[in-house]
Amino acid sequence: QSSDQEAVLTTSSSSTVDDADDVAAADDVTTSKRQKPLWMKCINAVVPSKVTALNEAVAMVANVSREEANNLIEMGAVWARMDMLTDDDVLDQYYGTDYSAHMQYADFPSGWGSGNDGLNQEEEEEEESLDDYIERQMSLRYRRILTPSTITPGTDIRVYPHPRRFPSCYEFADQNRLLYEDTTFVVVDKPPMLPTQPEPSNYEECCPGCVNLLMGPFTTIEGQPVQRPLICHRVDSCVGGCVVLSKDGNGQKVFTELQRERKIKKLYKAVTTAPVPLGMHVHWMWKELTARGQTGGTACQFVSHIPPVSRKKAKSWIRCVLEVVECKPISIDKNAGHGYDPGDKQHYQSTIRLVTGRKHQVRAQLASLGCPLIRDTLYEPIGGLTLEKLEEEANEEMMDEAMKSVRVPTEPIGLQAHAILFAGVKAKAGTPWWGKGDAVVGVSTESIAAPAPVTDKPDPYADYTTTASGMKYLITKEGDGAVPTAGQTVKAHYTGWLDAFDSPKKFDSSRTQGRPLIFKVGTGQVIRGWDESFSTMKVGERRKIILPSRLGYGDRGAGNVIPGGATLYFDVELLDAL
């Protein structure tokens, strides 16, 4: 072979470009001494002169036959550098129409047309304009090629000669995994150890690819065939359960909007070896670590149990909320074929309502509570560790040691996306890999509930009056003025806390600001508990009031300051009725 036909080769390791659930990206996160898996190897090369057939170029680069080269291309293990895209290419990609280019492209960059996984569902995101899209497309380097085709000599190509395989995808041949289908959405029961989105070396063996291949064909509402369903949200690769796909881009937009409006309800089943406390759990993740496309840093997500001290600092954090509605002891049969040996440890299955959707949220929050999921080798080593514990040097060293042990799971973990409800769609996954979660006979579930109150400690709010709505109040200063009428403008001072009066979690105060609040009482301008309290106070009166969440900000909370489900403690004073 002449020298002008020789490809210029370099080899390098590559990590995944999407979460796939970070299975590739974090496989070598703790030490560079560990040998990277063979599927991470890629070959960068330049197509030789006089070579215009892509399969010939791939065969030369990867040292395989042309048939094997075709297989690599069709699997999605071949990428080409696209320094120039025609106007027609860019417009067709933006509007999703067919186009007659020599090569078929895939994997639009994350963030456009791929739905929203809920990681930042509280933040409004502007739709990308055509001009912005064109500018970003022109800056791209490599695009995946999916069909054997012609290619221009001198083009940079990237080949993954040993694609990563996901044999669990073929479990979609079981039609029982099709949980729901209508004219817009498809809901499937994803098997564990399968990514929701394609890996760099494998475009087919993922949720959309295998669902289309083994459960299709699907048709749109217009009766048109669906080439490939679109992912509406992500579920970690090592987690099985409900995944929603859309038959068209409009379905993706609808699902994304429902997520932003918190009109999607998700239930998870989780298995741990420690009982998980019941109730609402509100924690905080450092925002930068949850950003889409974030590289470097830790693969696992540490959380803080202490809310930010101010609204300004809260902008750097993301609130994570889940509710544990049930936790029961269960037995796991080690002979059931899943390969997990429960040993002599007691196991607990929890039912969890996900209020917010963040990357690794359930896994990270349970681990921070000292209840990591079984088989979750990414979070088990850091069980019980939180960000605020870094303030102590001994804990920092402990965390460093724990981080040396984290590994991305290579087996299904004790978590299932059990059920999902949205827009009239109801779907529930089948039996998780650990079994039905049969309760252990003779073990009381009461011992798993939230810690029982200490009976010999006096109730600090015994002197408070409780109203029919559930509000508690204590008058600390009598007033001598009139009681305002509904719609009347009042001037008031207030200080608010989470957890308790005078706790470190003070979230707002007009006294600190030196500016009383002015509003119309009884008109809904303020939270329900305030309307109720101020409508019965005399001018000059000062009270302490305790508001359950339904009289405050409910399950939604308020921005990044007041978590969902929070009980609020206020010291309020009616200064004047105008």
PLY file of the C-alpha trace (Angstrom):
ply
format ascii 1.0
element vertex 578
property float x
property float y
property float z
element edge 577
property int vertex1
property int vertex2
end_header
0.00 0.00 0.00
1.41 3.39 -0.99
2.32 5.92 1.64
-0.24 8.45 0.39
-2.98 5.95 1.23
-1.82 5.35 4.75
-4.08 6.72 7.47
-2.48 8.83 10.14
-3.41 7.03 13.35
-3.46 8.00 16.99
-5.19 6.16 19.79
-6.77 7.61 22.86
-9.25 6.73 25.57
-12.67 8.28 25.59
-15.42 8.58 28.15
-19.10 8.73 27.47
-20.72 11.90 26.18
-24.00 11.46 28.04
-24.95 10.01 31.37
-25.43 6.50 30.00
-25.58 6.74 33.43
-22.06 8.02 33.79
-21.21 4.34 33.56
-18.28 5.04 31.34
-17.32 8.47 32.57
-16.73 7.42 36.14
-15.40 3.92 35.65
-11.89 5.23 36.25
-12.75 8.23 38.36
-10.65 7.45 41.42
-7.29 6.49 39.98
-5.46 6.69 36.71
-3.60 3.49 37.49
-6.60 1.29 36.76
-6.65 -0.05 33.23
-9.44 1.44 31.17
-11.89 -1.02 29.62
-11.32 -1.98 26.00
-14.56 -0.34 24.85
-13.21 3.08 25.84
-10.44 2.85 23.26
-10.94 4.94 20.16
-8.78 5.49 17.09
-8.45 8.95 15.57
-7.39 8.94 11.96
-7.42 10.81 8.65
-9.11 9.24 5.64
-6.35 8.49 3.09
-6.32 10.10 -0.33
-8.10 8.19 -3.10
-10.33 6.51 -0.50
-13.98 7.62 -0.78
-15.81 4.62 0.68
-16.34 5.01 4.40
-16.27 1.27 5.09
-12.92 1.00 3.34
-11.50 3.81 5.46
-12.85 2.25 8.67
-11.50 -1.17 7.70
-8.04 0.33 7.21
-8.15 2.35 10.42
-9.48 -0.42 12.67
-7.72 -3.25 10.86
-10.96 -5.16 10.28
-12.79 -6.57 7.28
-15.22 -4.43 5.31
-18.13 -6.45 6.69
-16.94 -5.76 10.22
-16.48 -2.10 9.25
-20.09 -1.97 8.06
-21.19 -3.43 11.40
-19.24 -0.76 13.29
-20.82 1.98 11.18
-24.36 0.67 11.57
-23.89 0.28 15.33
-22.80 3.90 15.56
-19.15 3.39 16.47
-17.83 5.67 13.71
-17.67 9.46 13.84
-16.49 12.02 11.30
-15.25 15.55 11.78
-17.63 17.95 10.14
-15.76 21.21 9.64
-18.25 22.30 7.00
-21.99 21.73 6.98
-24.12 22.99 4.13
-26.99 25.37 4.78
-29.41 22.63 3.78
-27.84 20.21 6.27
-28.16 22.65 9.15
-31.74 23.64 8.32
-32.83 20.04 7.89
-31.28 19.09 11.21
-32.95 22.01 13.00
-36.41 21.38 11.59
-36.08 17.59 11.67
-36.84 17.03 7.98
-35.35 14.46 5.64
-32.30 15.44 3.70
-30.19 13.92 0.93
-26.69 14.12 2.33
-24.26 11.28 1.70
-24.06 10.54 5.41
-26.76 10.04 8.01
-26.03 11.91 11.23
-27.25 11.23 14.73
-26.90 12.43 18.32
-27.75 16.10 18.27
-25.83 17.82 21.05
-27.32 17.49 24.52
-29.74 20.23 25.36
-31.63 20.55 22.05
-34.48 18.29 21.07
-33.63 15.73 23.73
-36.25 16.70 26.28
-35.50 17.74 29.83
-34.48 15.24 32.48
-35.79 17.43 35.30
-32.42 18.35 36.69
-33.22 22.06 36.42
-36.96 21.91 36.10
-37.45 24.95 38.33
-35.54 27.18 35.96
-37.02 28.57 32.77
-35.02 27.72 29.68
-35.39 29.73 26.49
-35.90 27.74 23.32
-32.84 27.87 21.10
-33.22 30.15 18.11
-32.31 29.09 14.60
-29.40 31.58 14.49
-27.98 30.23 17.76
-28.42 26.68 16.55
-26.60 27.37 13.26
-23.71 29.04 15.08
-23.36 26.09 17.46
-23.64 23.50 14.70
-20.83 25.16 12.77
-18.57 24.87 15.80
-19.07 21.14 16.21
-16.21 18.79 15.53
-17.40 15.21 15.26
-20.75 13.76 14.25
-21.75 10.11 14.26
-22.22 8.40 10.87
-24.83 5.64 10.78
-24.81 4.36 7.19
-22.02 3.07 4.97
-21.47 5.97 2.61
-18.98 8.02 0.69
-16.58 10.28 2.50
-14.12 12.93 1.42
-10.43 12.01 1.59
-8.64 13.95 4.29
-11.67 13.89 6.65
-10.84 13.23 10.30
-12.66 10.15 11.58
-12.95 8.50 14.97
-13.55 4.77 15.30
-14.40 2.70 18.37
-13.16 -0.74 17.31
-14.64 -2.50 20.37
-18.13 -1.04 20.91
-19.60 -1.30 24.36
-22.44 -3.82 24.35
-25.64 -3.86 26.39
-27.20 -7.32 26.13
-29.98 -6.37 28.54
-31.55 -4.30 25.75
-32.88 -7.49 24.17
-35.16 -7.97 27.16
-37.44 -5.54 25.31
-38.43 -8.54 23.21
-40.77 -9.29 26.13
-43.90 -7.34 25.15
-44.89 -7.12 28.82
-42.26 -4.39 29.06
-44.46 -2.16 26.92
-46.43 -0.51 29.71
-48.39 2.10 27.77
-48.85 3.47 24.26
-51.05 6.18 22.77
-50.80 8.46 19.76
-47.99 10.49 21.36
-46.24 8.60 24.16
-44.71 5.19 24.75
-43.88 4.07 28.30
-41.61 1.06 28.75
-40.18 -0.93 31.63
-36.46 -0.42 31.06
-34.26 -3.31 32.20
-31.32 -2.38 34.43
-27.85 -1.96 32.92
-29.16 -0.25 29.80
-28.57 3.46 29.07
-31.48 5.64 28.11
-29.34 7.45 25.55
-26.68 6.22 23.11
-23.05 5.68 24.06
-20.27 7.00 21.81
-19.53 3.50 20.56
-23.09 2.15 20.38
-26.10 3.99 18.98
-28.47 1.02 18.77
-28.32 -0.73 22.14
-30.09 1.88 24.24
-33.71 2.60 25.12
-34.86 4.28 21.88
-32.94 1.93 19.62
-34.08 -1.34 21.16
-37.64 -0.22 21.84
-37.99 0.68 18.18
-36.37 -2.53 17.01
-38.09 -5.02 19.32
-41.42 -3.38 20.17
-42.15 -1.39 17.01
-43.17 -0.40 14.52
-44.86 2.66 16.01
-46.87 5.27 14.15
-47.57 8.93 14.88
-51.01 10.47 15.24
-50.88 11.22 11.50
-50.22 7.56 10.77
-46.59 8.14 9.81
-44.00 5.53 10.86
-41.79 6.49 13.80
-38.15 6.18 12.75
-36.90 6.21 16.33
-38.73 7.22 19.56
-37.40 10.26 21.41
-36.33 10.19 25.06
-38.39 12.44 27.35
-36.30 12.00 30.51
-33.38 9.98 31.81
-33.11 7.08 34.21
-29.72 5.92 35.47
-28.31 3.01 33.50
-28.06 0.76 36.57
-31.71 1.47 37.44
-34.67 -0.29 35.86
-38.27 0.84 35.55
-40.53 3.35 33.82
-39.09 5.38 30.97
-41.20 7.68 28.81
-40.53 8.11 25.10
-42.29 10.31 22.59
-43.24 9.52 19.04
-42.47 13.08 17.92
-40.86 16.30 19.05
-44.18 17.78 20.16
-44.55 15.04 22.76
-41.11 15.89 24.11
-42.10 19.55 24.48
-45.33 18.61 26.26
-43.49 16.34 28.70
-40.86 19.00 29.37
-43.54 21.58 30.14
-45.30 19.15 32.48
-42.00 18.67 34.33
-41.52 22.40 34.71
-45.04 22.71 36.10
-44.45 19.71 38.39
-47.40 17.85 36.95
-45.51 14.57 36.66
-45.66 12.18 39.60
-42.95 9.55 40.04
-42.68 6.72 42.54
-39.52 4.73 43.22
-38.87 1.49 45.04
-35.56 1.39 46.92
-33.79 -1.36 48.87
-31.29 -0.65 51.64
-29.78 -2.50 54.58
-30.71 0.31 56.97
-34.22 1.66 57.56
-34.90 4.96 55.83
-36.62 7.61 57.98
-40.16 8.32 56.86
-41.31 11.75 55.77
-40.09 14.60 53.59
-36.34 14.97 53.07
-35.00 18.27 51.75
-31.32 18.40 50.83
-29.12 20.58 48.64
-26.76 19.78 45.76
-24.00 22.07 44.55
-25.39 23.40 41.28
-22.21 23.15 39.22
-22.02 19.40 39.74
-25.45 18.86 38.18
-24.84 20.94 35.06
-25.43 19.18 31.74
-22.17 18.24 30.10
-20.17 18.77 33.27
-16.83 16.97 33.10
-14.22 16.35 35.74
-14.79 16.32 39.47
-16.53 13.52 41.30
-18.91 11.16 39.57
-21.07 10.94 42.68
-23.14 13.80 44.05
-22.56 14.99 47.61
-25.45 16.78 49.28
-25.87 19.19 52.16
-28.55 18.89 54.82
-28.23 22.57 55.70
-30.01 25.09 53.44
-28.08 28.09 52.09
-27.93 30.98 54.53
-29.15 33.58 52.03
-31.03 33.89 48.78
-27.88 35.03 47.03
-25.97 31.93 48.08
-28.97 29.74 47.30
-28.47 30.46 43.59
-25.41 28.21 43.67
-27.41 25.30 45.05
-30.20 23.07 43.79
-32.90 21.90 46.17
-33.62 18.16 46.21
-36.89 16.96 47.72
-38.25 13.45 48.12
-40.77 11.87 50.45
-40.39 8.40 51.95
-43.97 7.21 52.32
-43.24 3.62 53.39
-40.31 1.58 54.65
-40.73 -2.10 55.47
-38.42 -5.03 56.19
-38.30 -7.56 53.34
-36.61 -10.82 52.48
-34.57 -11.37 49.31
-34.16 -14.87 47.89
-30.51 -15.39 47.00
-31.48 -18.30 44.74
-33.78 -16.22 42.52
-31.16 -15.91 39.76
-30.17 -12.28 40.29
-26.76 -13.15 41.76
-27.22 -11.06 44.89
-26.50 -12.65 48.26
-28.32 -10.81 51.05
-26.34 -12.66 53.69
-27.70 -12.32 57.20
-28.46 -8.61 56.89
-31.97 -7.31 57.26
-33.12 -5.50 54.10
-35.69 -2.73 53.82
-37.81 -1.69 50.86
-38.91 1.94 50.74
-41.53 3.59 48.58
-40.36 7.07 47.59
-42.26 9.94 46.03
-39.93 12.07 43.98
-40.81 15.77 44.33
-37.87 17.14 42.34
-35.85 15.30 39.72
-32.08 15.68 39.90
-29.16 13.64 38.67
-28.60 10.73 41.09
-31.03 12.37 43.51
-32.50 9.31 45.22
-29.12 7.61 45.38
-27.35 10.66 46.80
-30.03 11.60 49.33
-30.41 8.10 50.76
-26.64 7.70 51.00
-26.38 11.00 52.88
-28.92 9.66 55.38
-26.68 6.65 55.99
-28.95 4.38 53.94
-27.16 3.72 50.61
-28.85 1.45 48.10
-27.68 -2.14 47.86
-25.12 -2.76 45.11
-24.65 0.98 44.62
-20.87 0.93 44.67
-20.81 4.62 43.70
-22.54 5.74 46.88
-22.05 2.97 49.45
-18.51 4.17 50.36
-19.78 7.69 51.11
-22.83 6.62 53.10
-23.57 9.10 55.90
-21.20 11.78 54.54
-22.54 15.24 53.69
-20.95 18.44 52.44
-21.24 20.27 55.75
-19.09 17.59 57.38
-16.16 18.80 55.29
-15.75 21.64 57.77
-13.95 19.25 60.12
-10.50 18.15 58.99
-10.99 14.58 60.23
-14.15 14.22 58.15
-12.38 15.65 55.11
-9.76 12.93 55.37
-12.52 10.37 55.83
-14.25 11.62 52.68
-11.00 11.48 50.71
-10.53 7.87 51.75
-14.13 7.04 50.87
-13.73 8.58 47.42
-10.91 6.17 46.69
-13.39 3.33 46.95
-16.25 4.62 44.79
-16.90 2.62 41.65
-19.66 2.87 39.09
-22.01 -0.11 39.54
-21.54 -3.02 37.19
-24.72 -4.72 38.41
-28.31 -3.52 38.89
-28.67 -1.49 42.08
-31.52 -1.55 44.58
-33.63 1.08 42.88
-36.56 0.94 40.46
-38.50 3.74 38.77
-41.67 2.02 39.88
-44.51 4.17 38.56
-45.21 7.38 36.66
-48.35 9.47 36.28
-48.79 12.44 33.92
-51.48 13.92 31.68
-53.82 11.01 32.27
-51.08 8.45 31.59
-50.59 5.83 34.30
-47.85 3.22 34.12
-46.32 0.86 36.65
-43.21 -1.26 36.14
-43.11 -4.99 36.73
-41.43 -6.85 39.57
-37.94 -5.44 40.27
-34.90 -7.69 40.09
-34.82 -8.30 43.87
-38.37 -9.70 43.90
-41.77 -8.60 45.11
-40.50 -7.23 48.40
-42.40 -9.65 50.63
-42.55 -8.39 54.19
-40.60 -10.31 56.81
-42.91 -12.16 59.16
-42.46 -11.19 62.79
-40.61 -7.93 62.15
-42.58 -4.85 63.14
-42.72 -2.05 60.63
-43.40 0.45 63.39
-39.73 0.36 64.37
-38.87 1.82 60.98
-40.99 4.92 61.30
-39.59 8.31 62.11
-38.03 8.42 65.58
-40.66 8.40 68.29
-40.95 11.63 70.28
-39.40 11.66 73.73
-42.38 11.36 76.05
-40.71 12.81 79.13
-39.81 16.07 77.37
-42.45 18.79 77.72
-44.16 20.07 74.59
-42.60 23.51 73.90
-45.81 24.61 72.21
-48.27 23.39 74.82
-49.34 26.98 75.58
-50.12 27.74 71.94
-53.67 27.96 70.63
-54.46 25.68 67.69
-57.04 26.86 65.15
-59.28 24.70 62.98
-56.86 25.08 60.05
-53.96 23.70 62.08
-52.21 27.01 62.74
-50.69 27.42 66.21
-50.20 30.85 67.76
-49.11 32.51 70.98
-49.73 36.19 71.72
-46.52 37.69 73.10
-47.73 41.30 73.18
-51.33 42.43 73.45
-52.59 45.03 71.02
-55.00 47.86 71.75
-56.07 48.81 68.25
-58.78 47.64 65.89
-58.86 44.32 64.05
-58.43 44.92 60.29
-61.24 44.03 57.92
-60.85 41.95 54.76
-59.22 44.00 52.03
-57.79 46.59 54.39
-54.14 47.56 53.93
-51.92 46.74 56.90
-48.30 47.34 57.87
-46.46 44.50 59.62
-43.09 43.30 60.84
-42.06 39.66 60.66
-39.18 37.22 61.08
-39.35 33.68 59.68
-37.46 30.49 60.50
-37.36 26.87 59.45
-37.26 24.09 62.08
-37.98 26.27 65.13
-38.10 29.79 66.48
-34.67 31.41 66.75
-33.07 28.48 64.90
-30.01 29.04 62.67
-32.34 28.64 59.68
-33.77 32.16 59.61
-34.84 32.75 56.01
-36.25 36.29 56.05
-36.93 39.27 58.31
-38.41 42.71 57.72
-36.86 43.80 60.99
-33.37 43.06 59.69
-34.16 44.94 56.50
-35.64 47.84 58.49
-38.67 47.93 56.18
-42.16 46.75 57.28
-44.28 44.77 54.83
-47.44 46.43 53.49
-50.24 44.31 52.04
-54.01 43.89 51.90
-55.16 41.35 54.44
-57.57 38.57 53.48
-57.09 38.97 49.72
-54.52 36.26 48.98
-51.59 38.65 48.58
-49.74 36.66 51.24
-49.71 33.01 52.30
-52.89 31.56 53.80
-51.49 31.38 57.33
-50.71 35.09 57.30
-54.17 36.03 56.05
-55.69 33.95 58.82
-53.44 35.33 61.55
-53.54 39.03 60.65
-57.31 38.99 60.14
-57.72 38.21 63.87
-54.97 40.42 65.33
-55.37 43.86 66.86
-53.12 46.73 65.85
-50.09 46.65 68.14
-50.37 42.91 68.75
-47.36 40.61 68.38
-47.59 36.85 67.94
-45.57 33.74 67.34
-47.28 31.55 64.76
-46.51 28.05 63.49
-47.83 27.26 60.02
-48.06 23.75 58.54
-46.96 23.63 54.91
-50.52 23.76 53.57
-50.85 27.23 55.13
-47.44 28.25 53.81
-45.84 27.25 50.50
-47.09 23.66 50.28
-45.11 20.97 48.49
-43.67 23.46 45.99
-41.75 25.53 48.51
-40.53 29.02 47.64
-37.59 29.40 45.27
-34.36 28.02 46.66
-35.07 29.24 50.17
-38.09 27.42 51.60
-38.23 23.69 50.80
-41.43 21.93 49.88
-43.45 20.58 52.80
-41.75 22.91 55.29
-43.40 24.01 58.53
-42.84 27.75 59.02
-42.20 29.62 62.26
-42.98 33.36 62.30
-42.73 36.15 64.82
-45.25 38.69 63.44
-46.41 42.10 64.64
-49.31 44.19 63.32
-47.99 47.75 63.31
-50.89 49.58 61.70
-54.12 49.26 59.70
-54.20 51.96 56.99
0 1
1 2
2 3
3 4
4 5
5 6
6 7
7 8
8 9
9 10
10 11
11 12
12 13
13 14
14 15
15 16
16 17
17 18
18 19
19 20
20 21
21 22
22 23
23 24
24 25
25 26
26 27
27 28
28 29
29 30
30 31
31 32
32 33
33 34
34 35
35 36
36 37
37 38
38 39
39 40
40 41
41 42
42 43
43 44
44 45
45 46
46 47
47 48
48 49
49 50
50 51
51 52
52 53
53 54
54 55
55 56
56 57
57 58
58 59
59 60
60 61
61 62
62 63
63 64
64 65
65 66
66 67
67 68
68 69
69 70
70 71
71 72
72 73
73 74
74 75
75 76
76 77
77 78
78 79
79 80
80 81
81 82
82 83
83 84
84 85
85 86
86 87
87 88
88 89
89 90
90 91
91 92
92 93
93 94
94 95
95 96
96 97
97 98
98 99
99 100
100 101
101 102
102 103
103 104
104 105
105 106
106 107
107 108
108 109
109 110
110 111
111 112
112 113
113 114
114 115
115 116
116 117
117 118
118 119
119 120
120 121
121 122
122 123
123 124
124 125
125 126
126 127
127 128
128 129
129 130
130 131
131 132
132 133
133 134
134 135
135 136
136 137
137 138
138 139
139 140
140 141
141 142
142 143
143 144
144 145
145 146
146 147
147 148
148 149
149 150
150 151
151 152
152 153
153 154
154 155
155 156
156 157
157 158
158 159
159 160
160 161
161 162
162 163
163 164
164 165
165 166
166 167
167 168
168 169
169 170
170 171
171 172
172 173
173 174
174 175
175 176
176 177
177 178
178 179
179 180
180 181
181 182
182 183
183 184
184 185
185 186
186 187
187 188
188 189
189 190
190 191
191 192
192 193
193 194
194 195
195 196
196 197
197 198
198 199
199 200
200 201
201 202
202 203
203 204
204 205
205 206
206 207
207 208
208 209
209 210
210 211
211 212
212 213
213 214
214 215
215 216
216 217
217 218
218 219
219 220
220 221
221 222
222 223
223 224
224 225
225 226
226 227
227 228
228 229
229 230
230 231
231 232
232 233
233 234
234 235
235 236
236 237
237 238
238 239
239 240
240 241
241 242
242 243
243 244
244 245
245 246
246 247
247 248
248 249
249 250
250 251
251 252
252 253
253 254
254 255
255 256
256 257
257 258
258 259
259 260
260 261
261 262
262 263
263 264
264 265
265 266
266 267
267 268
268 269
269 270
270 271
271 272
272 273
273 274
274 275
275 276
276 277
277 278
278 279
279 280
280 281
281 282
282 283
283 284
284 285
285 286
286 287
287 288
288 289
289 290
290 291
291 292
292 293
293 294
294 295
295 296
296 297
297 298
298 299
299 300
300 301
301 302
302 303
303 304
304 305
305 306
306 307
307 308
308 309
309 310
310 311
311 312
312 313
313 314
314 315
315 316
316 317
317 318
318 319
319 320
320 321
321 322
322 323
323 324
324 325
325 326
326 327
327 328
328 329
329 330
330 331
331 332
332 333
333 334
334 335
335 336
336 337
337 338
338 339
339 340
340 341
341 342
342 343
343 344
344 345
345 346
346 347
347 348
348 349
349 350
350 351
351 352
352 353
353 354
354 355
355 356
356 357
357 358
358 359
359 360
360 361
361 362
362 363
363 364
364 365
365 366
366 367
367 368
368 369
369 370
370 371
371 372
372 373
373 374
374 375
375 376
376 377
377 378
378 379
379 380
380 381
381 382
382 383
383 384
384 385
385 386
386 387
387 388
388 389
389 390
390 391
391 392
392 393
393 394
394 395
395 396
396 397
397 398
398 399
399 400
400 401
401 402
402 403
403 404
404 405
405 406
406 407
407 408
408 409
409 410
410 411
411 412
412 413
413 414
414 415
415 416
416 417
417 418
418 419
419 420
420 421
421 422
422 423
423 424
424 425
425 426
426 427
427 428
428 429
429 430
430 431
431 432
432 433
433 434
434 435
435 436
436 437
437 438
438 439
439 440
440 441
441 442
442 443
443 444
444 445
445 446
446 447
447 448
448 449
449 450
450 451
451 452
452 453
453 454
454 455
455 456
456 457
457 458
458 459
459 460
460 461
461 462
462 463
463 464
464 465
465 466
466 467
467 468
468 469
469 470
470 471
471 472
472 473
473 474
474 475
475 476
476 477
477 478
478 479
479 480
480 481
481 482
482 483
483 484
484 485
485 486
486 487
487 488
488 489
489 490
490 491
491 492
492 493
493 494
494 495
495 496
496 497
497 498
498 499
499 500
500 501
501 502
502 503
503 504
504 505
505 506
506 507
507 508
508 509
509 510
510 511
511 512
512 513
513 514
514 515
515 516
516 517
517 518
518 519
519 520
520 521
521 522
522 523
523 524
524 525
525 526
526 527
527 528
528 529
529 530
530 531
531 532
532 533
533 534
534 535
535 536
536 537
537 538
538 539
539 540
540 541
541 542
542 543
543 544
544 545
545 546
546 547
547 548
548 549
549 550
550 551
551 552
552 553
553 554
554 555
555 556
556 557
557 558
558 559
559 560
560 561
561 562
562 563
563 564
564 565
565 566
566 567
567 568
568 569
569 570
570 571
571 572
572 573
573 574
574 575
575 576
576 577
